[in-house]
Amino acid sequence: MSANTVAARTEERAPAGTGAGARLIALGRAELTLLVRNKTALFMTLVMPLTMAFAMKQAVSGMNLAGTGLSVGTVLLPATLGYVLLFAVYSNLTGAYAARREELVLKRLRTGELRDPEILAGTALPSVTMGLAQCALLVVLGGIVLDTGLPGAPHLLIAGVLIGMVMVVGLAAASSALAKSAESAQLVVLPITFLSLAGSGMVLPLDMLPDRFATVLGLLPLSPVMQLIRDGWIGGADAGETLKRLVIGLVWVGIAVFAVKRWFRWEPRR
């Protein structure tokens, strides 16, 4: 689908005078069509998180979890939700924003009734919706398969997923400013992806690291998100620790929003 087709379909489905909700849905439907047709993006959205989880299962089974209060399930399942945030949303959206910019879709959409936040949110809508659906499915089916049951503190898990979702959308929009094309976006996402995999508690829970090292790594963008999700599964944590994680997560959301306002590019980089 070309740039003109995307913008035209959005305008057809949300003619002049419609409300923000209708415009958002119209753009989201056009973006969903693009996502379904893009086999690479669809693989990253639907298959990559589960592939990473299966690849990680043997390593988690060999971990010494004695004294941590964790099990194979409560290590693996939160990590899988983290993979959804990284691969299904962050990586996919960075490429989508870069592609729409270079194809002049963003420039054309700005000439209509759509406001800038609506354009950004509408582009993200399919990935976010599919990501949330995957998380819900993994919580239920993953708990059955790995015999962990349902989360003991679901409010913390929900808070972690929602904060993480807003954060990665903002980081994707900001990261897209560094990409010259949809292809180069796959390189742009690597620093945050590798840093999150290695240091945010996805592969190795921070509870298993020395306190000082864990404290430093706890300041990474997705670290508070993973800690909230894992606390939600095991039944909660100290109120002070929970508050600290919420604050760090919200600070990173604020940083991501600031970065989008300051550096997001609407014009092609040619």
N, C-alpha and C positions, 0 to 999 in steps of 0.2 A: 504494500500500500504506500503510495507516494505521500509527500508532505501535503500537497494540495487536497488529496483525498481525505486525509485525517481531519484537516481543518474544515473541509466542506461537510463531512459527515457530522462533525460537531455542530456546525451551524444549522444543518438540516434538522437535527434532533432537538436543538434548543434554539428556536427562532427568536428574533428580537423581541424583547419585552418579557421573557421568561425569568423566573426567579433563579437565585444562586444555586439552589438544590438541583433544579432541572439542568442547568448548564454544567454542573459538576458531574451529574450522572451521564449526560450526553458525551462529555469528554472521556469519562471513564469507560464507557462502552466502546468508543473508538479505540482507546488504548488497549482494551481487552482483546479486540480483534487483532491488533498488531502483536500482542503477546502470544496469542494462540498460534499465529502464523510463523512466529520466530522460534524455530526448533531449539536453538541454543538457549534462548531465554527461558523457554518452557522447561528444558532439562534442568537448568539452574534453579528454577522455581520449585519443581515437583520432585525431581530425582536426587539432586545433589545433597540435600540435607539427610535423606535416608541412607544414601551411599556412604556419607561420612560417619553416620551412626553405626552402620554395620562394620565399617573398617575399624572403628574405635572399640568395638565390643570386646574383642580379645584382649586388647591392652588394658581395658578397665577391669576385666576379670582377673588379671594378674596383679592388680594394685593391692597394696597392703592397707586396707581401710579400717583396720582395728583401731578403736579409740576415737574415730572421727565422727561416728554417728551416721555414716553414709553407707550405702549399699551400691551394688553394681547398677541397679535401677535408678537410684537417686543421683548417681553421677552421670549416667548415660542419657536419661530422659531430659534433664535440664540442658545438657550440652546440645541435644538435638534441636531444642527450641532456639538455642543460640545460633545453630547452623541455619535455621530458617531465617532469622534476622539478617545474618551475614550474606547468605547466598541467594535466598528467594527474594529478599527486599533490597538490601544495600547494593550488592553487586549488580543485580538486574536493573535497578532504578538509575544507577550512575550511568550505565550505558544508554538507557532510555532517554534521560535528560540530554545527554550529549548528542544522540542521534536526532532528536526533535529540534535541537538548536541548529545543528548543521544543515538539516533539511528545511530550515526556515519555518517549521511548524510553529514554534514559539513566537516568532516575529509576527506571523499572520494572526495567530490567536489574540495577540495583544491589541490588534486593531479593532477587535470586536468588543462585545459586552463583557467578556471574561476579564476578571481582575487577576492581577499577578498571583495572589495566593490560591485562587481557584484553578489557575493553569497548573501550578505546582501540585496541588492536591489532586486534581483530576488525573494528571499523568501518573500519580502514585497509587490511585485508587485500586486498580486491579491487583497490583502486587501486594498491597497492604491487605486487601480482602482475602486473597488466596493465602497469604501468610498467616492471618488470624485463623482461617479455617484449618490450615495444617496444624497450627499449635493446639487448637481445640481437639482435633482428631488424635494427635499424638498424646495428649494428656489422658484421654479415655482409653484408647487402644494400647498405648505404650504401657500404661499402668497395669492392664490386664496381662499383656504378653510377658512383662518383666516382674509381675507379681509384686508391684509396689503399692497397689491400690490408688485411690484418689488422693490429691494433695491434702495435707493436714491443715494448711493455712492458705486456702485458695485466694484470699484477698491480696496476699503478698505476691503470689504467682501472677495474678492478673495485673497488679501494679507494675511488676517487672516487665511483663510483655508489652504493656501499653507504653511505658516510658521508653523501652528499647525500640519499639516501632516508630515512635515520633523521632527519636534520636537518629536512627539509621536513615530515615527519609531525609532529615536535614543534612546529615553527613553525605548522603548520596548527591543531593542537589549541590552542595558545596564542592564535593570532589569532582563533579562533572565539569567545573570551570577549568580544571587542569587537563581535561581530555580533549584532544583535537578531533576525535571521531569516536564512534561506538566501539570500534576495535581497540583503540588505545585506552579506552575506559577500563578494559580488563586488566591493564597494567597499573592504572591509577589506583584501583581498589586494593592492590596487593599489600601496601604497608599497613592499612587499618585491619585488613583481613588476617594477615600473619600475626600482627601484634595482639589481636583479640584471641586468636586461636591459642597462641603461646602463653599469653599473660593474663587473660581475663577469666580464667577458671573453667574454660570449656573442656580442654583436654585434661588438665590437671587441676582439681579443685584447690582454691587458695587455702583452704583449711589444712591441706597437707604440706604447706610450705612454712618455713620459719616466719615468725611473727613480723619481723621488720620487713622482710622481703614481701610478704603478703600485704602489708600495709601500703607499700609503694605501688604494687601492682593493682591494689584496690582502687587506685585513682584513675586507672585507664577507663576509657568511655564505657565499654560494655561490662566492666567488672561489677559495678553495683547492680546492673540488670541481672547478671548471672547469679549473684548472691541472693537477690530477692527471689528469683525463680526457685533456686535450690532451697532457700528457707521456707518458701511456700510449700514445697514438697515434703520436707521433713517435719513441718508443724510449727514453724516460726523461730524467732531468735529473740535475743535481748532487745528491749524497746529502744535503748540507746543506739545499738548497732543498726537496727532497722531504720531509725530516723537518719542516721549518718548516711546510709546507703541511698535513701530517698533523696536526701539533699545533694549528694554527689551526682546522682543520676539526673536530677532536675537542672543542676548547674551545667552539665554537659548538653542537655537539651537547649538551654539558653545559649550556650556557645555555638551550637549547630545553627540555631535560628539567626544569630548574629552573623555567622559566616555566610549564610545564604544571602542575607540582606546586603552584605558588604561585597561579596565576590561572585555571586551567581551571574553567569553571562547569558544574555538573551540573544546576542548577535553571534553569527558564525565566527570562528577563529581564523578564517581564510585571510 
